[in-house]
Amino acid sequence: MHLFVYGTLLTVADHPMGRKLHEAADFVGSGWIRACLYHIEDPEEPGNRYPGAVPSGYDDDRVYGELYALHDAEALLPAFDRYEACDPSRPEPHEFQRREIPVTLEDARVIPAVSYLYAWDLSRAARIPSGRITEAMPSAR
């Protein structure tokens, strides 16, 4: 199974959960998904913002990130579900949902993967037109 990441789990973000991913998966390549990227204002912590991708039907809408082949998806995904607050212990509807989505790599291969996509209201969110969180968040550079 493959996992596509586009925010705090990117290599450049140097987040502890990202390091966990890098130790338990093989980097496949950089690529994109057909989606729009947003800065989400945390409703519980004003001033805290994080990225969220929302699927799009438009060809020009792209969110860029990294694709990983998971060594043991059954063991790893529950930890990422907890991190993304979409594990069974959380009340629904979940803010993020793990969904399958096609990833287009730089060499034009298309590989099915799962990714955590944003599912809540976007009225307090700001669109990131470039689709690259590294251009919008100094902490992810």
FIDOLUM-642920 format. One record per residue (C-alpha): residue number from 1; residue in one letter; x, y, z. Coordinates in Angstrom, 1 decimal, always signed. Layout:
BEGIN
<site><i>NUM</i><aa>A</aa><X>X</X><Y>Y</Y><Z>Z</Z></site>
...
This chain:
BEGIN
<site><i>1</i><aa>M</aa><X>+0.0</X><Y>+0.0</Y><Z>+0.0</Z></site>
<site><i>2</i><aa>H</aa><X>+1.1</X><Y>+3.5</Y><Z>-0.8</Z></site>
<site><i>3</i><aa>L</aa><X>+0.6</X><Y>+6.7</Y><Z>+1.3</Z></site>
<site><i>4</i><aa>F</aa><X>+0.7</X><Y>+10.2</Y><Z>-0.2</Z></site>
<site><i>5</i><aa>V</aa><X>+1.6</X><Y>+13.1</Y><Z>+2.1</Z></site>
<site><i>6</i><aa>Y</aa><X>+1.5</X><Y>+16.8</Y><Z>+1.4</Z></site>
<site><i>7</i><aa>G</aa><X>+1.9</X><Y>+18.7</Y><Z>+4.8</Z></site>
<site><i>8</i><aa>T</aa><X>+3.5</X><Y>+18.0</Y><Z>+8.2</Z></site>
<site><i>9</i><aa>L</aa><X>+4.6</X><Y>+14.5</Y><Z>+7.1</Z></site>
<site><i>10</i><aa>L</aa><X>+6.8</X><Y>+15.8</Y><Z>+4.3</Z></site>
<site><i>11</i><aa>T</aa><X>+10.5</X><Y>+15.2</Y><Z>+4.7</Z></site>
<site><i>12</i><aa>V</aa><X>+11.3</X><Y>+18.9</Y><Z>+4.8</Z></site>
<site><i>13</i><aa>A</aa><X>+8.8</X><Y>+19.4</Y><Z>+7.7</Z></site>
<site><i>14</i><aa>D</aa><X>+10.9</X><Y>+17.3</Y><Z>+10.0</Z></site>
<site><i>15</i><aa>H</aa><X>+8.0</X><Y>+16.3</Y><Z>+12.2</Z></site>
<site><i>16</i><aa>P</aa><X>+8.2</X><Y>+13.3</Y><Z>+14.6</Z></site>
<site><i>17</i><aa>M</aa><X>+5.4</X><Y>+11.5</Y><Z>+12.7</Z></site>
<site><i>18</i><aa>G</aa><X>+7.1</X><Y>+12.2</Y><Z>+9.4</Z></site>
<site><i>19</i><aa>R</aa><X>+10.3</X><Y>+10.6</Y><Z>+10.8</Z></site>
<site><i>20</i><aa>K</aa><X>+8.2</X><Y>+7.6</Y><Z>+11.8</Z></site>
<site><i>21</i><aa>L</aa><X>+6.9</X><Y>+7.4</Y><Z>+8.2</Z></site>
<site><i>22</i><aa>H</aa><X>+10.3</X><Y>+7.6</Y><Z>+6.7</Z></site>
<site><i>23</i><aa>E</aa><X>+11.6</X><Y>+4.8</Y><Z>+8.9</Z></site>
<site><i>24</i><aa>A</aa><X>+8.6</X><Y>+2.5</Y><Z>+8.1</Z></site>
<site><i>25</i><aa>A</aa><X>+8.3</X><Y>+3.1</Y><Z>+4.4</Z></site>
<site><i>26</i><aa>D</aa><X>+10.2</X><Y>+3.5</Y><Z>+1.2</Z></site>
<site><i>27</i><aa>F</aa><X>+10.2</X><Y>+6.9</Y><Z>-0.7</Z></site>
<site><i>28</i><aa>V</aa><X>+8.7</X><Y>+6.3</Y><Z>-4.1</Z></site>
<site><i>29</i><aa>G</aa><X>+8.9</X><Y>+9.8</Y><Z>-5.5</Z></site>
<site><i>30</i><aa>S</aa><X>+7.4</X><Y>+13.3</Y><Z>-5.6</Z></site>
<site><i>31</i><aa>G</aa><X>+4.1</X><Y>+13.8</Y><Z>-7.3</Z></site>
<site><i>32</i><aa>W</aa><X>+0.7</X><Y>+15.4</Y><Z>-7.1</Z></site>
<site><i>33</i><aa>I</aa><X>-3.0</X><Y>+14.7</Y><Z>-6.5</Z></site>
<site><i>34</i><aa>R</aa><X>-6.0</X><Y>+16.4</Y><Z>-8.1</Z></site>
<site><i>35</i><aa>A</aa><X>-7.1</X><Y>+18.6</Y><Z>-5.2</Z></site>
<site><i>36</i><aa>C</aa><X>-7.0</X><Y>+22.1</Y><Z>-3.7</Z></site>
<site><i>37</i><aa>L</aa><X>-4.8</X><Y>+22.9</Y><Z>-0.7</Z></site>
<site><i>38</i><aa>Y</aa><X>-5.9</X><Y>+25.1</Y><Z>+2.2</Z></site>
<site><i>39</i><aa>H</aa><X>-4.5</X><Y>+26.5</Y><Z>+5.4</Z></site>
<site><i>40</i><aa>I</aa><X>-7.0</X><Y>+25.4</Y><Z>+8.0</Z></site>
<site><i>41</i><aa>E</aa><X>-7.4</X><Y>+27.6</Y><Z>+11.1</Z></site>
<site><i>42</i><aa>D</aa><X>-7.6</X><Y>+25.3</Y><Z>+14.1</Z></site>
<site><i>43</i><aa>P</aa><X>-11.0</X><Y>+25.8</Y><Z>+15.8</Z></site>
<site><i>44</i><aa>E</aa><X>-9.6</X><Y>+24.7</Y><Z>+19.2</Z></site>
<site><i>45</i><aa>E</aa><X>-6.3</X><Y>+26.6</Y><Z>+19.0</Z></site>
<site><i>46</i><aa>P</aa><X>-6.7</X><Y>+30.0</Y><Z>+17.4</Z></site>
<site><i>47</i><aa>G</aa><X>-3.5</X><Y>+30.9</Y><Z>+15.6</Z></site>
<site><i>48</i><aa>N</aa><X>-2.6</X><Y>+27.3</Y><Z>+14.9</Z></site>
<site><i>49</i><aa>R</aa><X>-2.9</X><Y>+26.5</Y><Z>+11.2</Z></site>
<site><i>50</i><aa>Y</aa><X>-2.3</X><Y>+23.3</Y><Z>+9.3</Z></site>
<site><i>51</i><aa>P</aa><X>-2.7</X><Y>+22.1</Y><Z>+5.7</Z></site>
<site><i>52</i><aa>G</aa><X>-5.7</X><Y>+20.3</Y><Z>+4.4</Z></site>
<site><i>53</i><aa>A</aa><X>-6.3</X><Y>+19.0</Y><Z>+0.8</Z></site>
<site><i>54</i><aa>V</aa><X>-9.8</X><Y>+18.7</Y><Z>-0.7</Z></site>
<site><i>55</i><aa>P</aa><X>-10.3</X><Y>+16.6</Y><Z>-3.8</Z></site>
<site><i>56</i><aa>S</aa><X>-11.1</X><Y>+18.5</Y><Z>-7.0</Z></site>
<site><i>57</i><aa>G</aa><X>-12.5</X><Y>+17.6</Y><Z>-10.4</Z></site>
<site><i>58</i><aa>Y</aa><X>-10.5</X><Y>+20.3</Y><Z>-12.2</Z></site>
<site><i>59</i><aa>D</aa><X>-7.3</X><Y>+19.2</Y><Z>-14.1</Z></site>
<site><i>60</i><aa>D</aa><X>-5.4</X><Y>+22.3</Y><Z>-13.0</Z></site>
<site><i>61</i><aa>D</aa><X>-6.0</X><Y>+21.9</Y><Z>-9.3</Z></site>
<site><i>62</i><aa>R</aa><X>-3.0</X><Y>+20.1</Y><Z>-7.9</Z></site>
<site><i>63</i><aa>V</aa><X>-1.5</X><Y>+19.4</Y><Z>-4.4</Z></site>
<site><i>64</i><aa>Y</aa><X>+2.1</X><Y>+18.4</Y><Z>-4.4</Z></site>
<site><i>65</i><aa>G</aa><X>+3.8</X><Y>+16.0</Y><Z>-2.0</Z></site>
<site><i>66</i><aa>E</aa><X>+5.6</X><Y>+12.7</Y><Z>-1.6</Z></site>
<site><i>67</i><aa>L</aa><X>+4.6</X><Y>+9.1</Y><Z>-2.2</Z></site>
<site><i>68</i><aa>Y</aa><X>+5.7</X><Y>+6.3</Y><Z>+0.1</Z></site>
<site><i>69</i><aa>A</aa><X>+5.4</X><Y>+2.5</Y><Z>-0.1</Z></site>
<site><i>70</i><aa>L</aa><X>+4.5</X><Y>+1.3</Y><Z>+3.4</Z></site>
<site><i>71</i><aa>H</aa><X>+6.3</X><Y>-1.7</Y><Z>+4.8</Z></site>
<site><i>72</i><aa>D</aa><X>+3.4</X><Y>-2.8</Y><Z>+7.0</Z></site>
<site><i>73</i><aa>A</aa><X>+0.3</X><Y>-0.8</Y><Z>+6.4</Z></site>
<site><i>74</i><aa>E</aa><X>-1.8</X><Y>-2.7</Y><Z>+8.9</Z></site>
<site><i>75</i><aa>A</aa><X>+0.6</X><Y>-1.7</Y><Z>+11.7</Z></site>
<site><i>76</i><aa>L</aa><X>+1.4</X><Y>+1.8</Y><Z>+10.6</Z></site>
<site><i>77</i><aa>L</aa><X>-2.0</X><Y>+3.3</Y><Z>+9.5</Z></site>
<site><i>78</i><aa>P</aa><X>-3.6</X><Y>+3.2</Y><Z>+12.9</Z></site>
<site><i>79</i><aa>A</aa><X>-0.9</X><Y>+5.5</Y><Z>+14.2</Z></site>
<site><i>80</i><aa>F</aa><X>-1.4</X><Y>+7.9</Y><Z>+11.4</Z></site>
<site><i>81</i><aa>D</aa><X>-5.2</X><Y>+7.7</Y><Z>+11.8</Z></site>
<site><i>82</i><aa>R</aa><X>-4.7</X><Y>+8.8</Y><Z>+15.4</Z></site>
<site><i>83</i><aa>Y</aa><X>-2.4</X><Y>+11.6</Y><Z>+14.3</Z></site>
<site><i>84</i><aa>E</aa><X>-4.9</X><Y>+12.8</Y><Z>+11.7</Z></site>
<site><i>85</i><aa>A</aa><X>-7.8</X><Y>+12.5</Y><Z>+14.3</Z></site>
<site><i>86</i><aa>C</aa><X>-9.8</X><Y>+10.0</Y><Z>+12.3</Z></site>
<site><i>87</i><aa>D</aa><X>-9.3</X><Y>+6.9</Y><Z>+14.4</Z></site>
<site><i>88</i><aa>P</aa><X>-12.4</X><Y>+5.1</Y><Z>+15.8</Z></site>
<site><i>89</i><aa>S</aa><X>-12.0</X><Y>+6.7</Y><Z>+19.2</Z></site>
<site><i>90</i><aa>R</aa><X>-12.8</X><Y>+10.1</Y><Z>+17.8</Z></site>
<site><i>91</i><aa>P</aa><X>-16.3</X><Y>+11.4</Y><Z>+17.3</Z></site>
<site><i>92</i><aa>E</aa><X>-17.6</X><Y>+11.7</Y><Z>+13.8</Z></site>
<site><i>93</i><aa>P</aa><X>-17.6</X><Y>+13.4</Y><Z>+11.5</Z></site>
<site><i>94</i><aa>H</aa><X>-13.8</X><Y>+13.3</Y><Z>+11.3</Z></site>
<site><i>95</i><aa>E</aa><X>-11.9</X><Y>+16.4</Y><Z>+10.2</Z></site>
<site><i>96</i><aa>F</aa><X>-9.7</X><Y>+14.3</Y><Z>+8.0</Z></site>
<site><i>97</i><aa>Q</aa><X>-10.6</X><Y>+11.1</Y><Z>+6.2</Z></site>
<site><i>98</i><aa>R</aa><X>-8.2</X><Y>+8.5</Y><Z>+4.9</Z></site>
<site><i>99</i><aa>R</aa><X>-9.2</X><Y>+8.0</Y><Z>+1.2</Z></site>
<site><i>100</i><aa>E</aa><X>-7.8</X><Y>+6.3</Y><Z>-1.8</Z></site>
<site><i>101</i><aa>I</aa><X>-6.7</X><Y>+8.7</Y><Z>-4.5</Z></site>
<site><i>102</i><aa>P</aa><X>-4.5</X><Y>+8.5</Y><Z>-7.7</Z></site>
<site><i>103</i><aa>V</aa><X>-1.1</X><Y>+10.0</Y><Z>-7.4</Z></site>
<site><i>104</i><aa>T</aa><X>+0.7</X><Y>+11.2</Y><Z>-10.5</Z></site>
<site><i>105</i><aa>L</aa><X>+4.5</X><Y>+11.0</Y><Z>-10.1</Z></site>
<site><i>106</i><aa>E</aa><X>+7.0</X><Y>+13.3</Y><Z>-11.8</Z></site>
<site><i>107</i><aa>D</aa><X>+7.7</X><Y>+10.6</Y><Z>-14.4</Z></site>
<site><i>108</i><aa>A</aa><X>+3.9</X><Y>+10.5</Y><Z>-15.3</Z></site>
<site><i>109</i><aa>R</aa><X>+3.2</X><Y>+7.1</Y><Z>-13.6</Z></site>
<site><i>110</i><aa>V</aa><X>-0.1</X><Y>+7.0</Y><Z>-11.8</Z></site>
<site><i>111</i><aa>I</aa><X>-0.2</X><Y>+5.0</Y><Z>-8.6</Z></site>
<site><i>112</i><aa>P</aa><X>-3.2</X><Y>+4.5</Y><Z>-6.3</Z></site>
<site><i>113</i><aa>A</aa><X>-2.5</X><Y>+5.6</Y><Z>-2.7</Z></site>
<site><i>114</i><aa>V</aa><X>-4.3</X><Y>+6.6</Y><Z>+0.4</Z></site>
<site><i>115</i><aa>S</aa><X>-4.0</X><Y>+10.1</Y><Z>+1.7</Z></site>
<site><i>116</i><aa>Y</aa><X>-5.6</X><Y>+12.1</Y><Z>+4.5</Z></site>
<site><i>117</i><aa>L</aa><X>-8.1</X><Y>+14.5</Y><Z>+3.0</Z></site>
<site><i>118</i><aa>Y</aa><X>-9.8</X><Y>+17.4</Y><Z>+4.7</Z></site>
<site><i>119</i><aa>A</aa><X>-13.6</X><Y>+16.9</Y><Z>+5.2</Z></site>
<site><i>120</i><aa>W</aa><X>-14.9</X><Y>+19.8</Y><Z>+7.3</Z></site>
<site><i>121</i><aa>D</aa><X>-16.1</X><Y>+23.3</Y><Z>+6.5</Z></site>
<site><i>122</i><aa>L</aa><X>-13.6</X><Y>+25.6</Y><Z>+4.6</Z></site>
<site><i>123</i><aa>S</aa><X>-15.1</X><Y>+28.9</Y><Z>+5.7</Z></site>
<site><i>124</i><aa>R</aa><X>-12.2</X><Y>+29.6</Y><Z>+8.0</Z></site>
<site><i>125</i><aa>A</aa><X>-9.6</X><Y>+28.3</Y><Z>+5.6</Z></site>
<site><i>126</i><aa>A</aa><X>-7.3</X><Y>+30.1</Y><Z>+3.1</Z></site>
<site><i>127</i><aa>R</aa><X>-6.6</X><Y>+28.5</Y><Z>-0.2</Z></site>
<site><i>128</i><aa>I</aa><X>-2.9</X><Y>+27.9</Y><Z>-1.1</Z></site>
<site><i>129</i><aa>P</aa><X>-3.0</X><Y>+28.4</Y><Z>-4.9</Z></site>
<site><i>130</i><aa>S</aa><X>+0.4</X><Y>+26.9</Y><Z>-5.6</Z></site>
<site><i>131</i><aa>G</aa><X>-0.6</X><Y>+23.5</Y><Z>-4.1</Z></site>
<site><i>132</i><aa>R</aa><X>+2.7</X><Y>+23.4</Y><Z>-2.3</Z></site>
<site><i>133</i><aa>I</aa><X>+2.7</X><Y>+23.8</Y><Z>+1.5</Z></site>
<site><i>134</i><aa>T</aa><X>+6.4</X><Y>+24.4</Y><Z>+1.5</Z></site>
<site><i>135</i><aa>E</aa><X>+5.7</X><Y>+27.8</Y><Z>-0.2</Z></site>
<site><i>136</i><aa>A</aa><X>+3.1</X><Y>+28.8</Y><Z>+2.3</Z></site>
<site><i>137</i><aa>M</aa><X>+4.3</X><Y>+27.6</Y><Z>+5.7</Z></site>
<site><i>138</i><aa>P</aa><X>+7.8</X><Y>+28.6</Y><Z>+7.0</Z></site>
<site><i>139</i><aa>S</aa><X>+7.6</X><Y>+25.8</Y><Z>+9.5</Z></site>
<site><i>140</i><aa>A</aa><X>+7.3</X><Y>+23.2</Y><Z>+6.7</Z></site>
<site><i>141</i><aa>R</aa><X>+10.3</X><Y>+24.4</Y><Z>+4.8</Z></site>
